[in-house]
Amino acid sequence: MAYTQSLDYIPVWVLFIVTTVVFSIAVELGFRAGRLKSTHTEREQNPQINTILGASLGLLAFFLAFTFNMAGSRYDARKKLVLDEAIAIETAYLRAQLLPDPYQMEFQDLLRQYIDVRTQIQTDKMETIRQVIGKSEELHSLLWSEVVKMTEEGNYSGNTALLVRSLNDVFNLHQKRINAGLRNRIPISIFLTLYFVGLLAMAMIGYQAGLNGKRILITGFALILTFSIVMALITDLERPRQKIFSVSQQTMVDLKNKISRTH
């Protein structure tokens, strides 16, 4: 199953450089168009140009805030799900202690394997993530087959019911993490719209400067860098394989160490 979008194959630093270069070209082209326009007409302040430029920058700022909020909310959701999953696994592990032997040892051994697998998910390699998902789902089947075996052998009890509830939580959180981290992505159309609006806004900045006959090298480049940095951060924040922002798996690692000490 594909968990990536077309922009995911472009490194963030490459995207930042390309955005900066393209925005700079847009400003320069806008400046030349504005200077060409000013040579054929009398140079005068045009309030309409200022209004359009202000509206373009305002629309770009709105899109940036909107997209950043979407990416940020997804990032927060992914962090919360790591904590929720660690709590659910620990609860299942503790409830397995209430089962009689040999079921107690079998469930706890499978859950320790599951924790080991889940701690491997902190990686930027998509192939490793796919392997972790596949191995996790294999362990789901093994855990559930143990429940079925207990039921068939007539050992289903209230303690077993508590464990089953915890296992269901573990299985559900696995799917939620897949949805939050890999499937619930910002549509590529929103990113394309964001970059298109940014391109037009930069061109309008250059056009106004061309009408006035004065280049805005320092302030213009500073504005280009600002927008390019923010766009690169949004792109990385939304990706399942973050380079700058990464969802820490320390809670899962702490659980692994805790269970290893008590085992």
C-alpha positions as CSV (number, residue, x, y, z in Angstrom):
1,M,0.0,0.0,0.0
2,A,1.3,3.5,-0.9
3,Y,1.8,5.8,2.0
4,T,3.6,8.6,0.2
5,Q,2.8,11.6,-1.9
6,S,4.8,13.0,-4.8
7,L,6.3,15.8,-2.7
8,D,7.6,13.2,-0.2
9,Y,10.3,12.2,-2.6
10,I,11.8,15.7,-2.6
11,P,14.2,16.3,0.4
12,V,13.1,19.3,2.5
13,W,16.4,21.2,1.9
14,V,16.0,20.7,-1.9
15,L,12.4,22.0,-1.7
16,F,13.6,25.0,0.3
17,I,16.2,25.9,-2.3
18,V,13.9,25.4,-5.2
19,T,11.2,27.5,-3.5
20,T,13.7,30.3,-2.8
21,V,15.0,30.3,-6.4
22,V,11.5,30.1,-8.0
23,F,10.2,32.9,-5.8
24,S,13.3,35.0,-6.6
25,I,12.7,34.5,-10.3
26,A,9.0,35.5,-9.9
27,V,10.0,38.7,-8.1
28,E,12.6,39.5,-10.9
29,L,10.1,38.8,-13.7
30,G,7.5,40.9,-11.9
31,F,10.0,43.7,-11.5
32,R,10.9,43.7,-15.2
33,A,7.2,43.6,-16.2
34,G,6.5,46.6,-13.8
35,R,9.5,48.5,-15.2
36,L,8.4,47.9,-18.8
37,K,4.9,49.1,-17.9
38,S,6.3,52.2,-16.2
39,T,8.3,53.2,-19.4
40,H,5.1,53.3,-21.4
41,T,3.0,55.2,-18.9
42,E,3.5,58.0,-16.6
43,R,5.0,56.9,-13.3
44,E,2.5,57.5,-10.5
45,Q,1.3,55.8,-7.4
46,N,-1.5,53.4,-8.2
47,P,-3.6,52.7,-5.2
48,Q,-5.1,49.7,-7.0
49,I,-1.7,48.0,-7.2
50,N,-1.1,48.4,-3.5
51,T,-4.5,47.0,-2.8
52,I,-3.9,44.0,-5.0
53,L,-0.5,43.4,-3.4
54,G,-1.9,43.6,0.1
55,A,-4.7,41.2,-0.8
56,S,-2.2,38.8,-2.3
57,L,0.1,38.8,0.7
58,G,-2.9,38.5,3.0
59,L,-4.2,35.5,1.1
60,L,-0.7,33.9,1.2
61,A,-0.5,34.5,4.9
62,F,-4.0,32.9,5.4
63,F,-3.0,29.8,3.4
64,L,0.2,29.5,5.4
65,A,-1.7,29.7,8.7
66,F,-4.4,27.3,7.5
67,T,-1.9,24.7,6.2
68,F,0.4,25.1,9.2
69,N,-2.6,24.5,11.5
70,M,-3.6,21.4,9.6
71,A,-0.1,20.0,9.7
72,G,0.4,20.9,13.4
73,S,-2.9,19.3,14.5
74,R,-1.9,16.1,12.7
75,Y,1.6,16.2,14.4
76,D,0.0,16.6,17.8
77,A,-2.4,13.7,17.1
78,R,0.5,11.5,16.2
79,K,2.4,12.3,19.5
80,K,-0.7,11.7,21.6
81,L,-1.3,8.3,19.9
82,V,2.2,7.1,20.8
83,L,1.4,7.8,24.5
84,D,-2.1,6.2,24.2
85,E,-0.7,3.1,22.6
86,A,2.1,2.7,25.2
87,I,-0.6,2.9,28.0
88,A,-2.8,0.4,26.2
89,I,0.1,-2.1,25.8
90,E,1.2,-1.8,29.4
91,T,-2.4,-2.3,30.5
92,A,-2.7,-5.4,28.4
93,Y,0.6,-6.7,29.8
94,L,-0.5,-6.2,33.4
95,R,-3.8,-7.8,32.8
96,A,-2.1,-10.8,31.3
97,Q,-0.6,-11.4,34.7
98,L,-4.1,-12.3,36.0
99,L,-4.3,-15.3,33.6
100,P,-3.3,-18.8,34.7
101,D,-0.2,-20.5,33.3
102,P,0.7,-21.2,30.5
103,Y,-1.5,-18.4,29.0
104,Q,0.1,-15.7,31.2
105,M,3.6,-16.4,29.8
106,E,2.4,-16.8,26.2
107,F,0.6,-13.4,26.2
108,Q,3.3,-11.5,28.0
109,D,6.0,-13.0,25.6
110,L,3.9,-11.9,22.6
111,L,3.4,-8.4,24.1
112,R,7.1,-8.0,24.7
113,Q,7.8,-8.9,21.1
114,Y,5.1,-6.4,20.1
115,I,6.8,-3.6,22.1
116,D,10.1,-4.4,20.5
117,V,8.6,-4.1,17.1
118,R,6.8,-0.8,17.9
119,T,10.0,0.8,19.1
120,Q,11.5,0.3,15.6
121,I,9.0,2.7,14.1
122,Q,11.1,5.8,14.8
123,T,12.8,5.8,11.4
124,D,12.7,7.8,8.2
125,K,12.9,4.6,6.0
126,M,9.5,3.8,4.6
127,E,10.4,0.2,4.0
128,T,11.2,-0.2,7.7
129,I,7.8,1.3,8.5
130,R,6.1,-1.1,6.2
131,Q,7.9,-4.0,7.9
132,V,6.9,-2.8,11.3
133,I,3.3,-2.6,10.2
134,G,3.4,-6.1,8.8
135,K,5.0,-7.6,11.8
136,S,2.6,-5.8,14.2
137,E,-0.4,-7.2,12.3
138,E,1.2,-10.7,12.5
139,L,1.5,-10.3,16.3
140,H,-2.1,-9.2,16.4
141,S,-3.2,-12.4,14.8
142,L,-1.0,-14.5,17.2
143,L,-2.5,-12.6,20.2
144,W,-6.0,-13.1,19.0
145,S,-5.4,-16.8,18.3
146,E,-4.4,-17.2,21.9
147,V,-7.7,-15.7,23.0
148,V,-9.5,-18.1,20.7
149,K,-7.6,-21.1,22.0
150,M,-8.4,-20.1,25.6
151,T,-12.1,-19.9,24.7
152,E,-12.1,-23.2,22.9
153,E,-10.4,-24.8,26.0
154,G,-13.1,-23.4,28.3
155,N,-10.7,-21.0,30.1
156,Y,-12.5,-17.8,29.3
157,S,-13.2,-15.8,32.4
158,G,-13.7,-12.2,33.7
159,N,-9.9,-11.7,33.7
160,T,-9.8,-12.8,30.1
161,A,-12.5,-10.4,29.2
162,L,-10.4,-7.5,30.7
163,L,-7.4,-8.6,28.6
164,V,-9.5,-8.9,25.5
165,R,-10.7,-5.3,26.0
166,S,-7.1,-4.1,26.3
167,L,-6.0,-6.0,23.2
168,N,-8.9,-4.4,21.3
169,D,-7.5,-1.0,22.4
170,V,-4.0,-2.0,21.2
171,F,-5.3,-3.2,17.8
172,N,-7.5,0.0,17.4
173,L,-4.6,2.3,18.3
174,H,-2.4,0.6,15.7
175,Q,-4.9,1.5,13.0
176,K,-5.3,5.0,14.4
177,R,-1.6,5.5,14.2
178,I,-1.5,4.3,10.6
179,N,-4.4,6.7,9.7
180,A,-2.9,9.7,11.6
181,G,0.7,9.2,10.3
182,L,0.3,7.7,6.9
183,R,-3.2,8.0,5.4
184,N,-4.6,11.2,6.9
185,R,-2.4,13.6,4.8
186,I,-2.9,17.1,3.7
187,P,-4.1,16.8,0.0
188,I,-1.4,17.6,-2.6
189,S,-3.9,20.1,-4.1
190,I,-3.6,22.3,-1.0
191,F,0.2,22.4,-1.3
192,L,0.0,23.2,-5.0
193,T,-2.4,26.0,-4.3
194,L,-0.2,27.3,-1.5
195,Y,2.9,27.4,-3.8
196,F,0.9,29.0,-6.6
197,V,-0.5,31.7,-4.4
198,G,3.0,32.3,-3.1
199,L,4.4,32.6,-6.6
200,L,1.8,35.2,-7.6
201,A,2.4,37.2,-4.4
202,M,6.1,37.3,-5.1
203,A,5.4,38.4,-8.7
204,M,3.2,41.2,-7.4
205,I,5.9,42.4,-5.1
206,G,8.3,42.6,-8.0
207,Y,5.7,44.3,-10.2
208,Q,5.1,47.0,-7.7
209,A,8.9,47.6,-7.3
210,G,9.2,47.8,-11.0
211,L,6.5,50.4,-11.3
212,N,8.4,52.5,-8.7
213,G,11.7,51.9,-10.5
214,K,13.4,50.7,-7.3
215,R,14.6,47.2,-6.5
216,I,14.0,45.8,-3.0
217,L,16.9,43.4,-2.8
218,I,17.4,43.1,1.0
219,T,13.8,43.3,2.1
220,G,12.5,41.3,-0.8
221,F,15.0,38.5,-0.3
222,A,14.3,38.4,3.4
223,L,10.6,38.0,2.6
224,I,11.3,35.3,0.1
225,L,13.4,33.4,2.7
226,T,10.7,33.8,5.3
227,F,8.0,32.3,3.2
228,S,10.3,29.6,1.9
229,I,11.3,28.5,5.4
230,V,7.7,28.4,6.6
231,M,6.7,26.3,3.6
232,A,9.6,23.9,4.1
233,L,8.6,23.5,7.8
234,I,5.0,22.8,6.9
235,T,6.0,20.2,4.4
236,D,8.3,18.4,6.8
237,L,5.8,18.7,9.7
238,E,3.1,16.9,7.6
239,R,5.3,14.1,6.2
240,P,5.3,10.6,7.8
241,R,9.1,10.6,7.5
242,Q,10.1,13.9,9.2
243,K,13.7,15.2,9.2
244,I,13.2,18.3,11.3
245,F,10.1,17.3,13.2
246,S,9.9,13.7,14.4
247,V,7.4,12.0,16.7
248,S,9.4,10.7,19.7
249,Q,9.0,7.0,20.6
250,Q,10.6,7.5,24.0
251,T,7.4,6.6,25.8
252,M,7.5,3.2,24.0
253,V,11.2,2.8,24.7
254,D,10.6,3.6,28.4
255,L,7.9,0.9,28.5
256,K,10.2,-1.6,26.9
257,N,12.9,-0.8,29.6
258,K,10.3,-1.0,32.4
259,I,9.1,-4.4,31.3
260,S,12.6,-5.7,30.8
261,R,13.5,-4.8,34.4
262,T,10.4,-6.5,35.8
263,H,10.7,-9.6,33.6
